Every structure is written in C-alpha cells, then in structure tokens.
Amino acid sequence: MAGPGGSIQWLRNNNAYYRYRLQSVDRVENFAVQGDRASIAVQITEDSSLFVDGRRDTSREEYTTMRVRYALQREGGNWKIANTEILNK
C-alpha cells in the first residue's frame, strides 16, 4: 500500500485518499535556488488517515515526523513541485 506521499496512481486505482488532521512544517533545513529550479529540505509533521471506498482504514492512521526534500521547478511564473524525496522518518 501507498503511504503519505505515496503513489497517486495507487490511490486512484483503489478509490482511496488521505485526510490530514495536521500538516506542519517544523523546520526548514536547507533552501537553494538555481535559475528555474530550487530545492528545499524541511522537517514536517503529519497526522493522517487513509480512506478506501469512503471508509477509514484505522490500521493506516499515522502520526509522523519526517525530513523531506522537495525539488521545485518554475513554470509560467509559478513554482511547482517536480519531485519529493523522503529523507527519513
């Protein structure tokens, strides 16, 4: 199964989604910009539940703090997430 930040295709294929009770950026560890690309590493905390076919899967509830690196790309004047990498949980 996919977890937070997991495969969007898995969620679509299984009629599933996550609901977040908490999402917070606790600390920015690194931020760098080079032209139309940027990278930011952050520590985040999430409290989430997985819903499949409209029912909460209580075995997939998760409260976690993790380090994540986001690769950003500038498109049409806006920054968009190009890639997400979980560095550790």
All heavy atoms as an XYZ file, in Angstrom:
723
protein
N       0.830     -1.190      0.000
C       0.000      0.000      0.000
C       0.865      1.241      0.000
O       1.962      1.238      0.503
C      -0.882      0.023      1.240
C      -2.114     -0.795      1.135
S      -3.185     -0.328      2.490
C      -4.306     -1.669      2.392
N       0.293      2.280     -0.526
C       0.979      3.563     -0.516
C       0.821      4.203      0.845
O      -0.148      3.965      1.540
C       0.392      4.468     -1.592
N       1.775      5.030      1.210
C       1.693      5.772      2.457
C       1.637      7.255      2.155
O       1.592      7.633      0.992
N       1.643      8.093      3.183
C       1.655      9.524      2.908
C       2.782      9.844      1.932
O       3.900      9.389      2.090
C       1.892     10.144      4.285
C       1.274      9.160      5.213
C       1.597      7.808      4.591
N       2.437     10.607      0.926
C       3.424     10.918     -0.100
C       3.584      9.781     -1.086
O       4.451      9.823     -1.934
N       2.741      8.740     -0.980
C       2.857      7.570     -1.834
C       2.278      7.790     -3.215
O       1.944      8.893     -3.606
N       2.123      6.721     -3.923
C       1.741      6.753     -5.319
C       0.323      7.280     -5.538
O      -0.654      6.718     -5.044
C       1.853      5.350     -5.895
O       1.274      5.296     -7.176
N       0.219      8.317     -6.322
C      -1.093      8.854     -6.694
C      -1.846      7.818     -7.507
O      -3.061      7.653     -7.355
C      -0.938     10.180     -7.455
C      -0.429     11.248     -6.505
C      -2.254     10.603     -8.103
C      -0.065     12.553     -7.161
N      -1.140      7.095     -8.362
C      -1.798      6.072     -9.177
C      -2.403      4.973     -8.301
O      -3.500      4.502     -8.555
C      -0.823      5.460    -10.190
C      -1.514      4.622    -11.235
C      -2.524      5.435    -12.043
O      -2.231      6.507    -12.538
N      -3.743      4.929    -12.148
N      -1.716      4.564     -7.234
C      -2.274      3.559     -6.321
C      -3.560      4.086     -5.703
O      -4.556      3.373     -5.604
C      -1.268      3.200     -5.215
C      -1.792      2.127     -4.319
C      -1.589      0.779     -4.456
C      -2.645      2.287     -3.169
N      -2.262      0.102     -3.461
C      -2.921      0.996     -2.657
C      -3.198      3.371     -2.530
C      -3.710      0.788     -1.533
C      -3.995      3.167     -1.409
C      -4.245      1.881     -0.933
N      -3.552      5.342     -5.282
C      -4.743      5.936     -4.685
C      -5.896      5.943     -5.688
O      -7.018      5.565     -5.356
C      -4.452      7.352     -4.193
C      -3.458      7.456     -3.025
C      -3.051      8.904     -2.805
C      -4.027      6.849     -1.757
N      -5.624      6.333     -6.918
C      -6.669      6.333     -7.956
C      -7.197      4.933     -8.213
O      -8.411      4.718     -8.297
C      -6.119      6.917     -9.249
C      -5.950      8.405     -9.206
C      -5.460      8.934    -10.531
N      -5.279     10.368    -10.452
C      -4.302     11.028    -11.034
N      -3.409     10.388    -11.766
N      -4.220     12.334    -10.910
N      -6.288      3.985     -8.348
C      -6.686      2.598     -8.657
C      -7.517      1.969     -7.554
O      -8.304      1.053     -7.805
C      -5.452      1.723     -8.920
C      -4.735      2.077    -10.196
O      -5.257      2.784    -11.053
N      -3.508      1.606    -10.318
N      -7.342      2.419     -6.322
C      -8.018      1.826     -5.173
C      -9.107      2.717     -4.584
O      -9.575      2.446     -3.476
C      -6.983      1.465     -4.103
C      -6.124      0.311     -4.543
O      -6.521     -0.845     -4.449
N      -4.953      0.614     -5.088
N      -9.504      3.755     -5.333
C     -10.539      4.681     -4.865
C     -10.232      5.120     -3.430
O     -11.050      4.977     -2.522
C     -11.927      4.043     -4.963
C     -13.026      5.057     -4.758
O     -12.881      6.220     -5.089
N     -14.131      4.613     -4.176
N      -9.019      5.615     -3.239
C      -8.536      5.941     -1.897
C      -8.017      7.374     -1.839
O      -7.679      7.971     -2.859
C      -7.429      4.959     -1.505
N      -7.960      7.905     -0.636
C      -7.404      9.227     -0.414
C      -6.975      9.336      1.039
O      -7.367      8.535      1.884
C      -8.421     10.332     -0.747
C      -9.669     10.298      0.097
C      -9.773     11.033      1.275
C     -10.755      9.505     -0.274
C     -10.918     10.996      2.052
C     -11.909      9.469      0.491
C     -11.987     10.215      1.649
O     -13.111     10.166      2.421
N      -6.148     10.336      1.321
C      -5.716     10.625      2.686
C      -6.431     11.867      3.192
O      -6.656     12.813      2.444
C      -4.205     10.874      2.749
C      -3.420      9.596      2.710
C      -2.937      9.088      1.511
C      -3.188      8.877      3.869
C      -2.230      7.901      1.474
C      -2.487      7.688      3.844
C      -2.009      7.207      2.640
O      -1.328      6.035      2.606
N      -6.768     11.856      4.449
C      -7.290     13.030      5.126
C      -6.281     13.374      6.213
O      -5.872     12.512      6.990
C      -8.660     12.757      5.734
C      -9.248     14.006      6.369
C     -10.679     13.844      6.762
N     -11.491     13.699      5.546
C     -12.689     13.150      5.516
N     -13.229     12.674      6.623
N     -13.367     13.066      4.395
N      -5.892     14.640      6.251
C      -4.877     15.095      7.204
C      -5.524     15.939      8.289
O      -6.218     16.902      8.006
C      -3.803     15.918      6.481
C      -2.990     15.068      5.536
C      -3.400     14.860      4.232
C      -1.830     14.453      5.970
C      -2.677     14.062      3.363
C      -1.090     13.654      5.113
C      -1.519     13.466      3.811
O      -0.791     12.674      2.964
N      -5.284     15.541      9.533
C      -5.735     16.331     10.667
C      -4.686     17.391     11.011
O      -5.003     18.425     11.576
C      -6.007     15.422     11.870
C      -7.244     14.544     11.676
C      -7.401     13.524     12.782
N      -6.339     12.522     12.820
C      -6.283     11.458     12.010
N      -7.205     11.252     11.102
N      -5.305     10.597     12.112
N      -3.444     17.111     10.660
C      -2.348     18.032     10.932
C      -1.308     17.890      9.836
O      -0.961     16.766      9.459
C      -1.703     17.714     12.285
C      -0.391     18.422     12.615
C      -0.647     19.909     12.872
C       0.294     17.780     13.798
N      -0.854     19.001      9.325
C       0.307     19.067      8.449
C       1.048     20.338      8.822
O       0.477     21.422      8.749
C      -0.083     19.150      6.976
C      -0.574     17.866      6.374
C      -0.832     18.028      4.882
O      -1.663     18.824      4.499
N      -0.122     17.288      4.078
N       2.286     20.202      9.256
C       3.031     21.397      9.625
C       4.482     21.269      9.201
O       5.048     20.174      9.197
C       2.947     21.658     11.135
O       3.637     20.651     11.840
N       5.061     22.388      8.828
C       6.490     22.469      8.565
C       7.122     22.917      9.868
O       6.869     24.025     10.348
C       6.808     23.457      7.427
C       8.310     23.600      7.252
C       6.145     23.006      6.134
N       7.902     22.035     10.456
C       8.514     22.314     11.750
C       9.823     23.093     11.624
O      10.155     23.895     12.489
C       8.777     21.017     12.501
C       7.517     20.181     12.669
O       6.440     20.767     12.883
O       7.609     18.945     12.562
N      10.555     22.810     10.543
C      11.867     23.449     10.389
C      12.283     23.379      8.925
O      12.103     22.358      8.271
C      12.884     22.719     11.258
C      14.280     23.286     11.196
C      15.236     22.628     12.169
N      15.496     21.239     11.784
C      15.402     20.204     12.621
N      15.041     20.387     13.856
N      15.667     18.987     12.217
N      12.840     24.474      8.417
C      13.461     24.484      7.093
C      14.943     24.227      7.314
O      15.603     24.956      8.054
C      13.244     25.824      6.369
C      14.012     25.849      5.049
C      11.755     26.069      6.140
N      15.455     23.169      6.701
C      16.852     22.791      6.916
C      17.781     23.339      5.839
O      18.943     23.596      6.108
C      16.974     21.267      6.980
C      16.234     20.686      8.159
C      16.342     19.188      8.247
O      16.847     18.542      7.303
O      15.908     18.638      9.274
N      17.261     23.469      4.620
C      18.101     23.917      3.517
C      17.192     24.439      2.418
O      16.138     23.865      2.159
C      18.946     22.746      3.005
C      19.967     23.166      1.977
O      19.861     24.210      1.361
N      20.970     22.342      1.784
N      17.627     25.510      1.769
C      16.889     26.056      0.637
C      17.896     26.611     -0.351
O      18.790     27.364      0.032
C      15.933     27.162      1.088
C      15.132     27.759     -0.035
C      14.106     27.031     -0.633
C      15.403     29.029     -0.505
C      13.362     27.573     -1.664
C      14.664     29.581     -1.539
C      13.641     28.849     -2.124
N      17.782     26.204     -1.609
C      18.704     26.671     -2.639
C      17.947     26.894     -3.938
O      17.066     26.120     -4.294
C      19.808     25.640     -2.855
N      18.304     27.967     -4.637
C      17.690     28.298     -5.924
C      18.792     28.424     -6.953
O      19.844     29.017     -6.696
C      16.912     29.635     -5.846
C      16.332     29.991     -7.205
C      15.835     29.582     -4.798
N      18.536     27.844     -8.128
C      19.459     27.987     -9.251
C      18.624     28.112    -10.515
O      18.058     27.121    -11.005
C      20.411     26.796     -9.328
C      21.503     26.988    -10.355
C      22.565     25.909    -10.263
O      22.303     24.816     -9.787
N      23.759     26.226    -10.717
N      18.496     29.332    -11.001
C      17.712     29.585    -12.208
C      16.244     29.272    -11.992
O      15.607     29.818    -11.102
N      15.703     28.353    -12.823
C      14.285     27.994    -12.725
C      14.054     26.743    -11.884
O      12.997     26.132    -11.937
C      13.684     27.805    -14.125
C      14.297     26.635    -14.878
O      15.341     26.104    -14.436
O      13.730     26.246    -15.916
N      15.067     26.357    -11.102
C      14.949     25.186    -10.226
C      15.321     25.567     -8.796
O      16.144     26.439     -8.570
C      15.852     24.057    -10.700
C      15.478     23.548    -12.068
C      16.373     22.401    -12.500
N      16.101     22.026    -13.854
C      15.243     21.075    -14.222
N      14.579     20.408    -13.299
N      15.047     20.789    -15.482
N      14.698     24.874     -7.848
C      15.004     25.108     -6.437
C      14.880     23.790     -5.690
O      14.246     22.837     -6.161
C      14.053     26.143     -5.842
N      15.500     23.741     -4.534
C      15.429     22.571     -3.661
C      15.237     23.074     -2.238
O      15.896     24.031     -1.824
C      16.720     21.761     -3.767
O      16.735     20.719     -2.824
N      14.330     22.424     -1.517
C      14.108     22.784     -0.122
C      13.993     21.497      0.693
O      13.301     20.563      0.303
C      12.864     23.688      0.058
C      12.741     24.158      1.509
C      11.606     23.007     -0.435
C      11.745     25.273      1.710
N      14.741     21.423      1.782
C      14.670     20.288      2.706
C      14.014     20.791      3.987
O      14.428     21.823      4.531
C      16.056     19.729      2.997
N      12.985     20.081      4.436
C      12.221     20.511      5.608
C      11.938     19.322      6.526
O      11.976     18.165      6.100
C      10.872     21.152      5.198
C      11.089     22.441      4.433
C      10.020     20.197      4.396
N      11.671     19.633      7.772
C      11.145     18.643      8.706
C       9.658     18.934      8.829
O       9.266     20.072      9.094
C      11.807     18.760     10.062
C      11.245     17.751     11.064
C      11.932     17.854     12.400
O      13.134     17.711     12.487
N      11.161     18.112     13.434
N       8.825     17.914      8.591
C       7.381     18.096      8.654
C       6.760     17.094      9.618
O       7.320     16.034      9.882
C       6.718     17.960      7.269
C       6.926     16.556      6.689
C       7.218     19.019      6.307
C       6.152     16.293      5.414
N       5.608     17.459     10.149
C       4.811     16.561     10.984
C       3.453     16.418     10.324
O       2.865     17.410      9.885
C       4.649     17.113     12.412
O       5.944     17.225     13.007
C       3.777     16.201     13.271
N       2.991     15.165     10.215
C       1.684     14.880      9.628
C       0.926     13.902     10.510
O       1.510     12.996     11.091
C       1.822     14.243      8.241
C       2.426     15.132      7.208
C       2.521     14.476      5.854
O       2.538     13.233      5.755
O       2.580     15.221      4.867
N      -0.373     14.112     10.586
C      -1.289     13.192     11.254
C      -2.351     12.858     10.212
O      -3.151     13.725      9.848
C      -1.900     13.856     12.480
C      -2.784     12.913     13.288
O      -2.852     11.711     12.966
O      -3.423     13.395     14.243
N      -2.340     11.625      9.702
C      -3.187     11.290      8.557
C      -3.941      9.984      8.756
O      -3.561      9.137      9.552
C      -2.338     11.178      7.296
O      -1.425     10.104      7.425
N      -5.027      9.874      7.977
C      -5.815      8.636      7.907
C      -6.037      8.304      6.445
O      -6.293      9.194      5.632
C      -7.181      8.810      8.576
O      -7.043      9.035      9.948
N      -5.989      7.028      6.118
C      -6.266      6.552      4.772
C      -7.735      6.158      4.684
O      -8.254      5.471      5.572
C      -5.395      5.341      4.438
C      -5.651      4.681      3.077
C      -5.285      5.628      1.937
C      -4.877      3.382      2.970
N      -8.399      6.606      3.625
C      -9.777      6.225      3.342
C      -9.798      5.450      2.033
O      -9.220      5.889      1.046
C     -10.670      7.460      3.218
C     -10.954      8.120      4.533
C      -9.999      8.907      5.151
C     -12.177      7.934      5.156
C     -10.259      9.515      6.369
C     -12.447      8.538      6.376
C     -11.488      9.322      6.975
N     -10.439      4.285      2.047
C     -10.593      3.455      0.853
C     -12.082      3.222      0.673
O     -12.765      2.783      1.611
C      -9.843      2.113      1.002
C     -10.026      1.251     -0.239
C      -8.365      2.338      1.277
N     -12.582      3.525     -0.520
C     -14.020      3.416     -0.800
C     -14.849      4.163      0.250
O     -15.901      3.694      0.681
C     -14.460      1.957     -0.890
C     -13.875      1.255     -2.106
O     -13.727      1.916     -3.159
O     -13.568      0.062     -2.008
N     -14.347      5.315      0.692
C     -15.092      6.148      1.630
C     -15.029      5.721      3.078
O     -15.607      6.362      3.945
N     -14.324      4.613      3.383
C     -14.227      4.133      4.777
C     -12.792      4.305      5.279
O     -11.834      3.992      4.573
C     -14.628      2.661      4.844
C     -16.113      2.447      4.590
C     -16.422      0.981      4.677
N     -15.624      0.297      3.651
C     -16.120     -0.563      2.765
N     -17.382     -0.893      2.809
N     -15.346     -1.110      1.870
N     -12.695      4.774      6.513
C     -11.377      4.963      7.121
C     -10.753      3.626      7.447
O     -11.364      2.757      8.052
C     -11.505      5.812      8.389
C     -10.147      6.167      8.974
C     -10.252      7.156     10.079
N     -10.911      6.529     11.221
C     -11.386      7.193     12.251
N     -11.304      8.499     12.286
N     -11.942      6.560     13.248
N      -9.499      3.449      7.032
C      -8.723      2.253      7.348
C      -7.930      2.563      8.618
O      -6.878      3.189      8.563
C      -7.793      1.913      6.187
C      -6.947      0.683      6.427
O      -6.876      0.199      7.580
O      -6.334      0.203      5.464
N      -8.462      2.145      9.772
C      -7.831      2.505     11.051
C      -6.436      1.897     11.208
O      -5.646      2.398     12.001
C      -8.720      2.088     12.242
O      -8.984      0.693     12.161
C     -10.022      2.867     12.233
N      -6.129      0.863     10.448
C      -4.779      0.284     10.513
C      -3.762      1.161      9.794
O      -2.567      0.947      9.915
C      -4.766     -1.125      9.921
O      -4.930     -1.074      8.510
N      -4.234      2.167      9.056
C      -3.341      3.031      8.285
C      -3.334      4.470      8.789
O      -3.042      5.387      8.056
C      -3.740      3.011      6.806
C      -3.621      1.665      6.142
C      -2.186      1.142      6.131
N      -1.258      2.094      5.611
C      -0.841      2.134      4.357
N      -1.259      1.267      3.494
N       0.025      3.048      3.971
N      -3.683      4.673     10.053
C      -3.584      6.001     10.640
C      -2.145      6.219     11.072
O      -1.499      5.293     11.589
C      -4.546      6.147     11.806
C      -5.986      6.122     11.339
C      -6.985      6.351     12.444
O      -6.593      6.307     13.623
O      -8.154      6.560     12.114
N      -1.647      7.416     10.840
C      -0.230      7.642     11.093
C       0.022      9.059     11.595
O      -0.474     10.022     11.021
C       0.547      7.395      9.794
C       2.026      7.412      9.940
C       2.712      6.918      8.687
O       2.330      7.336      7.581
O       3.643      6.120      8.833
N       0.800      9.158     12.659
C       1.308     10.434     13.152
C       2.812     10.333     13.018
O       3.436      9.451     13.633
C       0.906     10.654     14.615
C       1.336     12.004     15.139
C       0.471     13.091     15.066
C       2.593     12.189     15.679
C       0.852     14.339     15.537
C       2.993     13.435     16.138
C       2.122     14.496     16.070
O       2.512     15.733     16.520
N       3.400     11.165     12.183
C       4.816     11.006     11.913
C       5.510     12.342     11.715
O       4.898     13.312     11.279
C       5.042     10.117     10.665
O       6.415      9.871     10.484
C       4.491     10.755      9.411
N       6.784     12.368     12.064
C       7.663     13.487     11.764
C       8.746     12.944     10.847
O       9.299     11.877     11.101
C       8.284     14.066     13.051
O       7.228     14.548     13.879
C       9.237     15.200     12.742
N       8.981     13.664      9.756
C       9.969     13.185      8.781
C      10.677     14.359      8.130
O      10.206     15.490      8.168
C       9.292     12.315      7.727
C       8.280     13.031      6.871
S       7.436     11.910      5.751
C       5.806     12.002      6.442
N      11.821     14.048      7.543
C      12.575     15.017      6.754
C      12.270     14.752      5.286
O      12.315     13.607      4.843
C      14.066     14.885      7.020
C      14.446     15.327      8.421
C      15.933     15.129      8.724
N      16.786     15.769      7.746
C      17.714     15.123      7.023
N      17.894     13.832      7.163
N      18.457     15.782      6.159
N      11.960     15.810      4.554
C      11.570     15.678      3.154
C      12.313     16.718      2.322
O      12.505     17.852      2.765
C      10.041     15.897      2.983
C       9.619     15.723      1.539
C       9.259     14.956      3.881
N      12.734     16.306      1.122
C      13.339     17.250      0.174
C      12.387     17.395     -1.005
O      11.943     16.402     -1.587
C      14.683     16.765     -0.334
C      15.287     17.745     -1.359
C      16.650     17.309     -1.873
N      17.605     17.299     -0.785
C      18.337     16.228     -0.445
N      18.226     15.098     -1.100
N      19.179     16.298      0.557
N      12.048     18.634     -1.314
C      11.202     18.937     -2.459
C      12.059     19.585     -3.538
O      12.784     20.544     -3.262
C      10.076     19.909     -2.083
C       9.108     19.352     -1.080
C       9.210     19.665      0.261
C       8.077     18.498     -1.475
C       8.321     19.158      1.194
C       7.184     17.980     -0.546
C       7.317     18.313      0.780
O       6.436     17.805      1.701
N      11.976     19.059     -4.751
C      12.600     19.691     -5.909
C      11.500     20.514     -6.577
O      10.412     20.005     -6.851
C      13.146     18.641     -6.870
N      11.781     21.792     -6.798
C      10.803     22.698     -7.379
C      11.256     23.142     -8.761
O      12.459     23.245     -9.028
C      10.628     23.934     -6.486
C      10.322     23.658     -5.015
C      10.398     24.944     -4.216
C       8.971     23.005     -4.866
N      10.290     23.413     -9.630
C      10.577     23.912    -10.974
C       9.652     25.091    -11.234
O       8.453     25.022    -10.958
C      10.330     22.820    -12.012
C      10.427     23.309    -13.432
C      11.522     22.651    -14.199
O      11.996     21.597    -13.829
N      11.936     23.281    -15.275
N      10.207     26.139    -11.776
C       9.408     27.329    -12.095
C       8.767     27.143    -13.460
O       9.448     26.866    -14.434
C      10.284     28.565    -12.069
C       9.512     29.838    -12.081
C      10.462     31.019    -11.828
N       9.715     32.230    -11.733
C       9.401     32.831    -10.603
N       9.815     32.324     -9.463
N       8.704     33.929    -10.591
N       7.435     27.258    -13.491
C       6.685     27.124    -14.742
C       5.672     28.249    -14.826
O       4.834     28.387    -13.929
C       5.951     25.781    -14.800
C       6.850     24.583    -14.924
C       6.072     23.285    -15.028
O       4.848     23.316    -15.259
O       6.700     22.231    -14.857
N       5.733     29.021    -15.887
C       4.772     30.095    -16.085
C       4.733     31.089    -14.945
O       3.672     31.605    -14.604
N       5.870     31.332    -14.317
C       5.933     32.291    -13.225
C       5.588     31.724    -11.855
O       5.653     32.430    -10.859
N       5.222     30.440    -11.792
C       4.871     29.805    -10.513
C       5.828     28.663    -10.204
O       6.277     27.965    -11.113
C       3.443     29.245    -10.570
C       2.411     30.335    -10.741
O       2.439     31.331    -10.044
N       1.513     30.143    -11.682
N       6.107     28.460     -8.925
C       6.920     27.327     -8.500
C       6.017     26.113     -8.329
O       4.967     26.197     -7.694
C       7.632     27.629     -7.180
C       8.739     28.612     -7.344
C       8.705     29.940     -7.024
C      10.033     28.359     -7.875
N       9.905     30.524     -7.329
C      10.748     29.574     -7.849
C      10.664     27.222     -8.377
C      12.059     29.681     -8.301
C      11.971     27.333     -8.816
C      12.654     28.540     -8.782
N       6.428     24.980     -8.900
C       5.670     23.729     -8.792
C       6.586     22.628     -8.288
O       7.779     22.615     -8.587
C       5.090     23.331    -10.146
C       4.096     24.362    -10.655
C       3.401     23.887    -11.886
C       2.361     24.923    -12.308
N       1.593     24.456    -13.441
N       6.022     21.694     -7.523
C       6.805     20.559     -7.017
C       7.065     19.603     -8.175
O       6.126     19.090     -8.790
C       6.083     19.847     -5.867
C       5.926     20.787     -4.677
C       6.851     18.573     -5.465
C       5.082     20.229     -3.546
N       8.333     19.366     -8.468
C       8.723     18.455     -9.533
C       9.008     17.057     -8.997
O       8.813     16.065     -9.684
C       9.953     18.994    -10.268
N       9.467     16.988     -7.735
C       9.822     15.700     -7.145
C       9.830     15.834     -5.623
O      10.134     16.896     -5.094
C      11.202     15.242     -7.637
C      11.528     13.837     -7.204
O      10.676     12.957     -7.237
N      12.752     13.612     -6.767
N       9.484     14.743     -4.945
C       9.507     14.684     -3.487
C      10.337     13.481     -3.067
O      10.153     12.391     -3.611
C       8.082     14.529     -2.925
O       7.290     15.623     -3.372
C       8.095     14.493     -1.412
N      11.228     13.685     -2.120
C      12.054     12.592     -1.619
C      11.993     12.597     -0.092
O      12.339     13.585      0.546
C      13.506     12.782     -2.075
C      14.469     11.764     -1.539
C      15.906     12.071     -1.896
O      16.189     13.119     -2.487
O      16.767     11.241     -1.555
N      11.534     11.494      0.499
C      11.520     11.347      1.950
C      12.938     10.946      2.367
O      13.444      9.915      1.935
C      10.485     10.321      2.419
C       9.080     10.821      2.064
C      10.620     10.077      3.935
C       7.976      9.839      2.372
N      13.574     11.788      3.182
C      14.961     11.547      3.593
C      15.038     10.598      4.777
O      15.955      9.798      4.874
C      15.647     12.875      3.926
C      15.648     13.892      2.775
C      16.201     15.226      3.263
C      16.450     13.359      1.598
N      14.091     10.698      5.702
C      13.990      9.737      6.813
C      12.694      9.971      7.564
O      12.113     11.026      7.506
C      15.192      9.815      7.751
C      15.206     11.066      8.595
O      14.428     11.978      8.420
N      16.145     11.129      9.509
N      12.261      8.931      8.271
C      11.050      9.011      9.099
C      11.446      8.815     10.526
O      12.339      8.115     10.847
C      10.053      7.922      8.711
C       9.195      8.329      7.566
C       8.079      7.321      7.407
C       6.993      7.899      6.545
N       5.866      7.048      6.439
